[in-house]
C-alpha cells in the first residue's frame, strides 16, 4: 500500500513508542458531581495523556470523535493552527497510533477536517487503521450561505470514519425527525397507524421471484425489466394477508410494501449531512456565546447537533466516548447528556477556564444545545486529572513514588496488551491466555520494609495464589535457581530492568 512521506516522518512514527508513561493525578477541587463517576477530564499534552490511558482503556473505547487543528494558516487563541504541513502530519501520526490502540474492535473513529489536510489525513489513516477499514467520508454542510468574498467558498467539512474491524462494526440508525415523520400517511385507515411504502422489486433475475401478481383491481403485473420481485411468492402472500401490501387507492397499482411508523427503528444515515440535520457554524458560535459570553476563544467550534449525530450512530448508552482534542468541551457535553461515559483531553489552561465550567453546567442540568431534544435534566459527574511525573526516570528506573496499582496496570498491559480493569490487593494480576501474571512490589505481601516482600523466595512462591499453568512473576530479585524456576513453570522478570516501556 502506498505511504505518505514527509520531513521527519520516521521520528513521528516512533513518537508514540518513545512517549513516557505518566501518572494521572486527580484534582479534587476541579472535579464535580458524582465522586464515583468514570467520566474523566485530563489536562495535558494529548500524546502523553493517551499513553497514560493505554494500560486502563486499551481496546475499550467505543467511539473516538476528534476535531484537531485544521492547519488553515490562521492562529486561534487555544490552538496553534498555523502549523507547517510536515509538522502537522508529525503531530497527527503518533496520536492516531495511540487512538487506534484505545479503540474497541467494534468501535469507530470520526475525525473532522477540512480540505487543507483531508486528503493527506486519509492516506496516513489508511496506513494506521488499514485501507480496508475505511468506513466513509462524511460531508458536513457547515455553512448556511455562500461567502461573497470568496469566488468558490468552502461550504463543508469532511469527517473521515474508520473502524478497527468493518466486520464487527455496527452503526445505529438515526431517529426519525419531524420532517421524516411527516412522510408517513394512512390513506387506508390502517389500525396500525401511519405508514410509508417501498417498491416491492429487487435488482437482478431470480427464477423463484419472477411470478405474476394480480392486484385487487384485476391488473396483472410481472417484474419490470432487469428486476425481480423482492421476495418469493409465499412470503408475498403472507405480507398481503397481513395487510402490508399497497396497490394504490384504486387497487390497480404495482405492489408496494407498507412500513409503519410504529415499527420504525429509524433510518440509515448517508454521508451527506446538511446543516438542517447536523447544525452549522453559526449555531455553534451561538452555543459558545451563551455558555461563555463570547466566541473569541474558539474560532471554529462545532455544534452539539453534529456530535449528537456521531454519538447516536456509533454508540449506545453506557458506551465510552473519547475526544483527545476537546477544545471547548462539546464532545464530552454531548456524550454526558446522551448517557455515555466519556474521556476528554485538553492541553491548555482553558481545560480549567472553559471545559470545567461548561461540564459543571452540564452536570447541573444546563439546557442549551441538545438538552431539550434528548431530555437532559442533569446528573452524573466527572473527575479532573493532570498529567503527573513519568513512571520511569531518565535512567529507566521506576519512579519511587509509583504505587502498586499503577505499576500493576503497566505490567499487565505490557504483557497482554489489554487493560487491567482493576488492581486488587493480590500479587496475582490475572490470567491471560493460560499464563498467570504476578507482581511483587510495594509491600503487596504485607511486608512494609524497604524491598520487603519483593523478593521471590521458595516460601513466597508457595504462598502465592495458585495457578496450574505457566507463571510470569515480576520482582526485585529471586533466590531461586534457573532449574527450580523451570520446574515450577516460572518465568522471573526483574524490576525495573524487565518492565517494558513499550
C-alpha positions as CSV (number, residue, x, y, z in Angstrom):
1,X,0.0,0.0,0.0
2,X,1.4,3.5,-0.8
3,X,2.5,5.5,2.1
4,X,3.0,9.2,2.6
5,X,6.5,10.6,3.2
6,X,7.3,14.0,4.8
7,X,10.1,15.7,6.7
8,X,10.9,13.8,10.0
9,X,8.4,11.1,9.3
10,X,10.5,8.4,11.0
11,X,10.5,10.5,14.2
12,X,6.7,10.8,14.0
13,X,6.3,7.0,13.5
14,X,8.4,6.3,16.6
15,X,7.0,9.1,18.8
16,X,4.2,7.1,20.3
17,X,6.6,4.4,21.5
18,X,9.0,7.0,22.9
19,X,6.4,9.0,24.7
20,X,6.8,8.4,28.5
21,X,4.1,6.7,30.6
22,X,2.9,9.3,33.0
23,X,0.7,9.2,36.1
24,X,-2.8,10.7,36.1
25,X,-3.1,12.8,39.2
26,X,-6.7,13.7,40.3
27,X,-7.5,17.2,41.2
28,X,-10.5,17.1,43.6
29,X,-11.3,20.8,43.6
30,X,-11.8,20.8,39.8
31,X,-13.9,17.6,39.8
32,X,-17.6,17.8,40.0
33,X,-20.7,15.8,40.8
34,X,-20.7,12.0,41.4
35,X,-17.4,11.1,43.0
36,X,-17.6,7.5,41.6
37,X,-18.1,8.6,38.0
38,X,-16.0,7.1,35.2
39,X,-16.1,10.3,33.2
40,X,-12.6,11.8,33.0
41,X,-11.3,15.3,32.0
42,X,-7.5,15.3,31.6
43,X,-5.4,18.4,31.2
44,X,-2.1,17.9,29.4
45,X,-0.4,17.1,26.1
46,X,-2.7,14.6,24.4
47,X,0.2,12.3,23.3
48,X,1.3,11.8,26.9
49,X,-2.3,11.6,28.1
50,X,-3.2,9.0,25.5
51,X,-0.2,6.9,26.5
52,X,-1.2,7.2,30.2
53,X,-4.6,5.9,29.4
54,X,-3.4,2.8,27.5
55,X,-3.0,0.5,30.5
56,X,-6.5,1.2,31.6
57,X,-8.5,1.7,28.4
58,X,-6.8,-0.1,25.5
59,X,-9.4,-1.7,23.3
60,X,-12.3,-0.3,25.4
61,X,-13.3,2.9,23.7
62,X,-16.4,2.5,21.5
63,X,-16.3,5.9,19.8
64,X,-13.5,8.4,19.2
65,X,-14.6,11.8,17.9
66,X,-11.9,14.4,17.4
67,X,-11.7,17.9,15.9
68,X,-8.0,18.5,15.6
69,X,-6.5,21.8,14.4
70,X,-7.1,22.2,10.7
71,X,-3.7,23.8,9.7
72,X,-5.6,26.7,8.0
73,X,-3.0,29.4,8.2
74,X,-5.0,31.2,10.9
75,X,-4.0,31.4,14.6
76,X,-6.5,30.5,17.2
77,X,-6.3,31.5,20.9
78,X,-6.1,28.0,22.2
79,X,-4.6,26.0,19.2
80,X,-1.5,26.7,17.1
81,X,-3.5,26.2,13.9
82,X,-0.7,27.7,11.7
83,X,1.4,24.5,11.7
84,X,3.7,23.8,8.7
85,X,2.4,20.8,6.7
86,X,5.1,18.3,7.8
87,X,4.8,19.4,11.4
88,X,1.0,18.9,11.3
89,X,1.5,15.4,9.9
90,X,4.0,14.6,12.7
91,X,1.5,15.9,15.2
92,X,-1.3,13.7,14.0
93,X,0.5,10.4,13.2
94,X,1.6,9.2,16.7
95,X,-1.7,10.4,18.2
96,X,-3.7,8.4,15.7
97,X,-1.5,5.3,16.5
98,X,-2.4,5.6,20.2
99,X,-6.1,6.3,19.4
100,X,-6.1,3.1,17.3
101,X,-4.8,1.1,20.3
102,X,-7.5,2.5,22.6
103,X,-10.4,1.8,20.1
104,X,-12.6,-1.3,20.6
105,X,-12.7,-3.8,17.7
106,X,-16.3,-3.0,17.1
107,X,-15.7,0.8,17.6
108,X,-15.1,3.7,15.2
109,X,-13.1,6.9,15.0
110,X,-14.5,10.1,13.4
111,X,-12.1,12.8,12.5
112,X,-13.3,16.3,11.5
113,X,-11.1,18.0,9.0
114,X,-11.3,20.5,6.0
115,X,-9.7,20.5,2.6
116,X,-6.3,21.8,3.7
117,X,-5.3,18.4,5.1
118,X,-8.2,16.0,4.5
119,X,-6.5,14.1,1.6
120,X,-3.2,13.7,3.4
121,X,-5.0,12.6,6.6
122,X,-6.9,10.0,4.5
123,X,-3.5,8.5,3.4
124,X,-2.0,8.3,6.9
125,X,-5.2,6.9,8.4
126,X,-5.2,4.2,5.6
127,X,-1.8,3.3,6.8
128,X,-2.5,3.3,10.5
129,X,-6.0,1.7,10.5
130,X,-5.8,-0.2,7.2
131,X,-7.4,0.9,4.0
132,X,-9.9,-1.9,4.2
133,X,-11.2,-0.5,7.4
134,X,-12.1,2.9,5.9
135,X,-15.9,3.3,6.6
136,X,-16.8,6.6,4.9
137,X,-16.0,10.2,4.2
138,X,-18.9,12.2,5.7
139,X,-19.6,15.6,4.2
140,X,-21.0,18.1,6.7
141,X,-22.5,21.3,5.4
142,X,-21.1,23.8,7.9
143,X,-22.4,27.0,6.3
144,X,-25.9,28.2,5.6
145,X,-25.0,30.6,2.8
146,X,-22.1,31.4,0.4
147,X,-19.3,33.7,1.4
148,X,-19.5,36.6,-1.0
149,X,-15.8,37.4,-0.5
150,X,-14.7,34.1,-2.0
151,X,-15.3,33.1,-5.6
152,X,-15.7,29.4,-4.7
153,X,-16.3,29.4,-1.0
154,X,-16.0,26.3,1.3
155,X,-19.4,25.1,2.4
156,X,-18.4,21.8,4.1
157,X,-16.0,19.9,6.3
158,X,-15.1,16.3,6.0
159,X,-15.4,13.6,8.7
160,X,-13.2,10.6,8.0
161,X,-14.6,7.4,9.6
162,X,-12.6,4.3,10.3
163,X,-13.1,1.1,12.3
164,X,-10.5,-1.5,13.5
165,X,-12.9,-4.2,12.1
166,X,-15.5,-3.5,9.5
167,X,-16.9,-7.0,10.0
168,X,-17.7,-6.2,13.7
169,X,-18.8,-2.6,13.2
170,X,-22.5,-2.0,13.5
171,X,-23.7,1.6,13.3
172,X,-27.1,2.5,14.7
173,X,-30.0,4.0,12.7
174,X,-30.9,7.7,13.2
175,X,-34.1,8.7,14.9
176,X,-36.9,9.9,12.7
177,X,-37.2,13.7,12.6
178,X,-40.5,15.6,12.3
179,X,-39.7,16.0,8.6
180,X,-39.3,12.3,8.2
181,X,-42.4,11.5,10.2
182,X,-44.4,13.9,8.0
183,X,-43.9,11.5,5.2
184,X,-45.9,8.8,6.9
185,X,-49.6,8.8,5.9
186,X,-52.6,6.5,6.5
187,X,-54.8,6.7,3.4
188,X,-56.4,3.3,4.0
189,X,-57.1,3.9,7.8
190,X,-54.9,1.0,8.8
191,X,-55.3,0.4,12.6
192,X,-51.5,0.2,12.9
193,X,-51.3,3.9,12.1
194,X,-49.3,6.0,9.5
195,X,-47.0,4.3,7.1
196,X,-44.8,4.8,4.0
197,X,-44.3,2.4,1.2
198,X,-41.3,1.0,-0.6
199,X,-41.1,-0.7,-4.0
200,X,-41.6,-4.5,-4.0
201,X,-38.9,-5.2,-6.5
202,X,-35.3,-6.0,-6.4
203,X,-32.4,-5.8,-8.9
204,X,-31.5,-8.9,-10.8
205,X,-33.2,-12.0,-12.1
206,X,-34.1,-14.9,-9.7
207,X,-36.3,-17.7,-11.1
208,X,-38.3,-18.2,-7.9
209,X,-39.1,-14.4,-7.7
210,X,-40.4,-14.0,-11.2
211,X,-44.1,-14.9,-10.6
212,X,-47.2,-12.9,-11.7
213,X,-49.2,-10.7,-9.2
214,X,-52.8,-9.9,-9.7
215,X,-54.0,-6.7,-7.9
216,X,-57.4,-6.4,-6.1
217,X,-58.4,-4.3,-9.1
218,X,-57.7,-7.1,-11.5
219,X,-54.4,-5.8,-13.0
220,X,-51.7,-8.4,-13.6
221,X,-48.1,-7.4,-13.1
222,X,-44.8,-9.1,-13.8
223,X,-41.5,-7.7,-12.5
224,X,-40.2,-4.9,-14.7
225,X,-37.2,-5.4,-17.0
226,X,-34.0,-6.2,-15.2
227,X,-35.7,-6.7,-11.9
228,X,-37.5,-9.4,-9.9
229,X,-40.0,-9.3,-7.0
230,X,-38.4,-8.5,-3.6
231,X,-39.3,-12.0,-2.2
232,X,-40.7,-15.4,-3.1
233,X,-44.4,-15.8,-3.7
234,X,-45.2,-17.5,-0.4
235,X,-43.7,-14.5,1.5
236,X,-45.6,-12.1,-0.7
237,X,-48.8,-13.9,0.2
238,X,-48.0,-13.6,3.9
239,X,-47.4,-9.8,3.6
240,X,-50.7,-9.5,1.6
241,X,-52.7,-11.4,4.1
242,X,-51.3,-9.2,6.9
243,X,-52.4,-6.0,5.0
244,X,-48.8,-5.0,4.3
245,X,-49.0,-4.7,0.5
246,X,-50.4,-1.5,-1.0
247,X,-51.8,-1.4,-4.5
248,X,-52.8,2.2,-4.6
249,X,-56.2,3.7,-3.8
250,X,-57.9,2.0,-6.7
251,X,-56.2,-1.3,-6.1
252,X,-54.6,-1.3,-9.6
253,X,-51.1,-0.1,-9.0
254,X,-47.9,-2.1,-8.9
255,X,-47.4,-3.6,-5.4
256,X,-45.5,-1.7,-2.7
257,X,-44.7,-2.7,0.9
258,X,-46.1,-0.8,3.8
259,X,-43.6,0.3,6.5
260,X,-45.4,1.5,9.7
261,X,-44.2,4.4,11.8
262,X,-45.0,2.5,15.0
263,X,-42.5,-0.2,13.9
264,X,-39.8,2.0,12.6
265,X,-36.3,1.6,14.0
266,X,-35.1,4.8,12.4
267,X,-33.4,5.5,9.2
268,X,-29.9,4.7,7.9
269,X,-27.5,7.6,7.6
270,X,-25.8,8.6,4.4
271,X,-22.6,10.5,4.0
272,X,-24.3,13.9,3.2
273,X,-25.1,15.7,6.4
274,X,-26.9,19.0,5.7
275,X,-26.9,21.8,8.3
276,X,-30.6,21.4,8.8
277,X,-30.0,18.0,10.3
278,X,-26.5,18.3,11.9
279,X,-26.1,22.0,12.7
280,X,-23.8,24.6,11.4
281,X,-21.0,27.0,12.4
282,X,-23.3,29.9,13.3
283,X,-25.3,27.6,15.6
284,X,-22.1,26.5,17.2
285,X,-21.0,30.1,17.8
286,X,-24.3,30.9,19.3
287,X,-24.0,28.0,21.7
288,X,-20.5,29.1,22.7
289,X,-21.6,32.7,23.3
290,X,-24.5,31.5,25.5
291,X,-22.0,29.4,27.6
292,X,-19.1,31.8,27.8
293,X,-20.4,35.2,26.8
294,X,-18.0,35.4,23.8
295,X,-16.8,33.2,20.9
296,X,-13.4,34.7,20.7
297,X,-11.7,31.8,22.4
298,X,-12.7,29.3,19.8
299,X,-12.6,30.3,16.1
300,X,-14.2,27.1,14.7
301,X,-16.4,25.4,17.3
302,X,-18.7,22.6,16.3
303,X,-22.4,22.5,17.1
304,X,-23.7,19.9,19.6
305,X,-26.1,18.5,17.0
306,X,-23.1,17.4,14.9
307,X,-21.6,15.3,17.7
308,X,-25.1,14.1,18.7
309,X,-25.4,12.5,15.3
310,X,-21.9,10.9,15.6
311,X,-22.6,9.6,19.1
312,X,-26.1,8.4,18.1
313,X,-24.7,6.4,15.2
314,X,-21.6,5.0,16.8
315,X,-22.6,4.2,20.4
316,X,-25.3,3.1,22.8
317,X,-26.0,4.3,26.4
318,X,-23.1,3.4,28.7
319,X,-20.5,3.1,25.9
320,X,-17.2,5.0,26.2
321,X,-16.6,8.1,24.1
322,X,-13.1,9.8,23.8
323,X,-12.1,13.2,22.5
324,X,-8.3,14.0,22.7
325,X,-8.7,17.5,21.1
326,X,-11.6,18.5,23.5
327,X,-11.5,22.2,22.7
328,X,-14.5,23.9,24.3
329,X,-15.8,20.5,25.6
330,X,-18.5,19.9,23.1
331,X,-18.0,16.1,22.6
332,X,-17.9,15.5,26.4
333,X,-21.0,17.7,26.9
334,X,-22.9,15.8,24.2
335,X,-21.8,12.3,25.4
336,X,-22.8,13.2,29.0
337,X,-26.2,14.4,28.0
338,X,-26.8,11.2,26.0
339,X,-25.9,8.9,28.8
340,X,-22.5,7.8,27.6
341,X,-19.3,7.6,29.6
342,X,-16.5,9.9,28.3
343,X,-12.9,10.9,28.4
344,X,-11.8,14.4,27.3
345,X,-8.2,15.6,26.9
346,X,-7.2,19.2,26.5
347,X,-3.8,20.8,26.6
348,X,-4.2,24.5,27.5
349,X,-5.3,26.3,30.6
350,X,-8.7,26.6,29.1
351,X,-9.2,23.0,30.2
352,X,-9.8,24.8,33.5
353,X,-11.2,28.1,32.3
354,X,-13.6,26.7,29.7
355,X,-14.1,22.9,29.8
356,X,-14.5,22.6,33.6
357,X,-17.2,25.3,33.9
358,X,-19.1,24.0,30.8
359,X,-19.1,20.5,32.0
360,X,-20.2,21.6,35.5
361,X,-23.1,23.3,33.9
362,X,-24.0,20.1,32.1
363,X,-23.9,18.1,35.3
364,X,-26.1,20.7,36.9
365,X,-28.7,20.5,34.1
366,X,-27.7,23.1,31.5
367,X,-30.4,23.5,28.9
368,X,-28.5,24.7,25.8
369,X,-27.6,22.7,22.7
370,X,-29.2,19.3,22.5
371,X,-30.5,19.2,26.1
372,X,-34.2,19.6,25.3
373,X,-34.0,17.2,22.3
374,X,-32.5,14.4,24.5
375,X,-34.5,15.2,27.6
376,X,-31.4,16.2,29.7
377,X,-32.1,17.3,33.2
378,X,-28.7,17.0,34.9
379,X,-26.8,14.4,36.9
380,X,-23.6,12.4,37.0
381,X,-20.2,14.0,37.3
382,X,-16.6,14.0,36.1
383,X,-13.1,13.6,37.6
384,X,-10.4,16.1,36.6
385,X,-6.8,14.9,36.3
386,X,-3.5,16.4,35.4
387,X,-0.5,14.6,34.0
388,X,2.0,13.7,36.7
389,X,5.6,12.5,36.5
390,X,6.7,9.7,34.3
391,X,6.7,6.1,35.6
392,X,10.4,5.8,34.5
393,X,13.1,8.3,35.1
394,X,15.8,9.2,32.6
395,X,17.9,6.1,33.7
396,X,14.9,3.8,33.2
397,X,14.4,3.4,36.9
398,X,10.9,3.3,38.3
399,X,9.8,6.5,40.0
400,X,9.9,5.7,43.7
401,X,6.5,7.4,44.1
402,X,4.8,4.8,41.9
403,X,2.4,2.7,43.9
404,X,1.3,-0.9,43.3
405,X,-1.9,-0.3,41.3
406,X,-0.1,2.0,38.8
407,X,2.8,-0.4,38.1
408,X,0.4,-3.4,38.1
409,X,-1.6,-1.8,35.3
410,X,1.5,-1.0,33.4
411,X,3.0,-4.5,33.7
412,X,-0.3,-6.2,32.8
413,X,-0.7,-4.0,29.7
414,X,2.9,-4.5,28.6
415,X,2.4,-8.3,28.8
416,X,-1.1,-8.7,27.5
417,X,-1.8,-5.5,25.5
418,X,-5.2,-5.4,27.3
419,X,-6.2,-3.1,30.1
420,X,-6.2,-4.1,33.7
421,X,-9.7,-3.4,34.8
422,X,-8.8,-3.1,38.5
423,X,-5.7,-3.9,40.5
424,X,-6.8,-5.7,43.7
425,X,-4.8,-6.4,46.8
426,X,-3.3,-9.5,45.5
427,X,0.1,-10.1,43.7
428,X,-1.8,-12.1,41.1
429,X,-2.8,-9.6,38.5
430,X,-4.8,-12.1,36.4
431,X,-4.6,-14.9,33.9
432,X,-4.3,-14.2,30.2
433,X,-4.3,-17.0,27.6
434,X,-3.3,-19.6,30.2
435,X,-0.5,-17.5,31.7
436,X,-0.7,-16.1,35.2
437,X,1.0,-12.8,35.9
438,X,2.2,-11.8,39.4
439,X,3.8,-8.6,40.7
440,X,5.9,-8.4,43.9
441,X,6.1,-4.7,44.6
442,X,5.4,-2.0,47.1
443,X,4.7,-4.3,50.1
444,X,1.8,-6.2,48.3
445,X,2.6,-9.2,50.5
446,X,2.3,-7.2,53.7
447,X,5.9,-6.7,54.4
448,X,6.4,-2.9,54.6
449,X,10.2,-2.9,54.9
450,X,12.1,-1.4,52.0
451,X,12.3,-4.1,49.4
452,X,10.4,-6.4,51.8
453,X,8.1,-8.9,50.1
454,X,9.5,-8.0,46.7
455,X,11.9,-11.0,46.6
456,X,10.8,-14.3,45.1
457,X,11.8,-17.0,47.6
458,X,10.6,-20.5,48.0
459,X,8.2,-19.5,50.8
460,X,6.9,-16.6,48.8
461,X,6.3,-18.9,45.8
462,X,4.4,-21.4,47.9
463,X,2.2,-18.6,49.4
464,X,1.3,-17.0,46.1
465,X,-2.3,-17.6,44.8
466,X,-2.2,-20.9,42.9
467,X,-2.3,-21.3,39.2
468,X,-1.9,-24.7,37.4
469,X,0.0,-23.4,34.4
470,X,2.8,-21.1,33.3
471,X,3.5,-18.2,35.6
472,X,5.3,-14.8,34.9
473,X,6.5,-13.2,38.2
474,X,7.9,-9.7,38.5
475,X,10.0,-8.9,41.5
476,X,13.2,-7.1,42.6
477,X,15.2,-10.4,42.6
478,X,14.8,-14.1,43.3
479,X,16.7,-16.6,45.4
480,X,15.5,-19.5,43.2
481,X,17.9,-21.0,40.6
482,X,17.1,-21.4,37.0
483,X,16.4,-25.2,37.4
484,X,13.8,-24.6,40.2
485,X,12.1,-21.8,38.2
486,X,11.9,-24.1,35.2
487,X,10.5,-26.9,37.2
488,X,7.9,-24.6,38.8
489,X,6.9,-23.2,35.4
490,X,8.0,-19.7,36.4
491,X,9.4,-17.0,34.2
492,X,11.0,-14.5,36.5
493,X,11.3,-10.8,35.4
494,X,13.4,-8.3,37.4
495,X,12.1,-4.9,38.3
496,X,12.9,-2.4,36.9
497,X,15.0,-3.9,34.1
498,X,12.4,-6.2,32.6
499,X,9.5,-3.8,32.9
500,X,8.8,-2.7,29.4
501,X,8.4,0.9,28.4
502,X,6.6,-0.1,25.1
